[in-house]
Amino acid sequence: MAKAAVALASVIGLAFGVVVTAAGPARADAPAVKDIVQNYGNLAETIYGDALAKARDLDKAVDDLLAEPTTEKLAAARDAWKAARVPYMQSEGFRFGNRIVDDWEGRVNSWPLDEGLIDYVDAASYGDEKAENPLYTANIIANKSIRLGPKVLDASKITKEVIGQLNSALHVESNVGTGYHAIEFLLWGQDLHGTGPGAGERPVTDYDLKACTGGNCDRRRDYLKAASGLLVDDLAEMTGNWKAGGPARVALEAQGDNVALSSILTGIGSLSYGELAGERMKLGVLLHDPEEEHDCFSDNTQNSHYFDQVGMIGIWNGKYEGSKTVSGASIAELARAKAPEAAKRVDEAMANTLAKLKAIKDKADSGEMAYDQMLAAGNEAGNKMILDGVDALVAQARAIEGVVAALHLKIKMEGSDSLDNPTAVGSK
């Protein structure tokens, strides 16, 4: 979920009511908008379905870990978490343009999170309090009840329902109790290496009832299982939303042609600009803060950013390669038929962005320099790699705006202080 994101109005061309054909007669190879929308829905259904399948694999790996807490089983659960991120990140281009997705997203991918809400933390690095969050160190694993304003949450038994009530508790976005990043913290623990090498190092004995470390191992086990099970439930819900006749498809299909096309372009434009370039990448460099890396416990951020871009390219081109291949009418084909120069700029910008994010991924995957090390103050080479990615994503967003203008559409693109008003970004 974007932190400190602001709406950046990108009002281009005419109002929604103007038909796309106002740009001139379509060539014979221009796909019908209804076919673009149908294939877009097919992409969403398949990608979320793949994310669901990988979440079920993760849930099974958690079961195996809890049945036999060994370093091998913990490593397998961590690998399953990383594998689960691959299809999910390719789905993020469906956000912003589809309200049903954006309203739901915080349950599965909200970040950053104040992990002291969930479990024990290192007080020396984390601190004891944060003025804007009374639940900063609530540690629900260690406490069977916590006060949420005027009410007390009964956490005597940790369940899906209980942890779901932690999300945005007291209207604080960093109170996150569910989703990928809560599970990530539970599997890796805090990354106490700062901008040095190394990820979180939670000991497997934190889940061992006989040789328990960290205290409350029974409740930590319950929390991890509730979180992994709830992730499956949430992804099953979204997959169902995109099935034929599902509410996400119905909502998109009920829109006029221009609004449907604008929804698609809003998704990839906003993810390119305000969310990925701004909140997830530029902000971390401005603050030189490893807490601002998206997958900060596991040091998997390079892969999450890369697969965000893979997903945007897939949505643009109407193609996805996963458990099955989906390919069909796309907004790229429409743009190439009606505004070939604008479409070419998007194609080139997307290829350049993929190359910049692939360079970050390759550097981090090699073990030479992790993403959090790239953020460090004084690491000019690392900072430049991230900022090159930021610049490419901004150029990609501008190219998307060019297609919006050429097709006489109108979109509202998400922004970020880190891009739009960097002087307003203060250090923690």
Secondary structure, DSSP 8 states (H G I E B T S, - for coil): --SSEEEEEE--SS-TTS-GGGG----TT---HHHHHHHHHHHHHHHHHHHHHHHHHHHHHHHHHHHS--HHHHHHHHHHHHHHHHHHHHTGGGTTT-HHHHHHHHHHH--S--GGGTS---HHHH-S-BTTBTTTT--TTT-SEEEETTEEEE-SS--HHHHHTTTTGGG-TT---SSHHHHHHHHH---TTTTSS------GGGG-SSS--SS-HHHHHHHHHHHHHHHHHHHHHHHHHTSTT-HHHHHHHTS-HHHHHHHHHHHHHHIIIIIIIIIIIIHHHHHT-GGGSTTTTTT-HHHHHHHHHHHHHHHHHTEEESSSEEE---HHHHHHHH-HHHHHHHHHHHHHHHHHHHHHHHHHHTTSS-HHHHTSTT-HHHHHHHHHHHHHHHHHHHHHHHHHHHTT--EEEEEEHHHH-GGG----
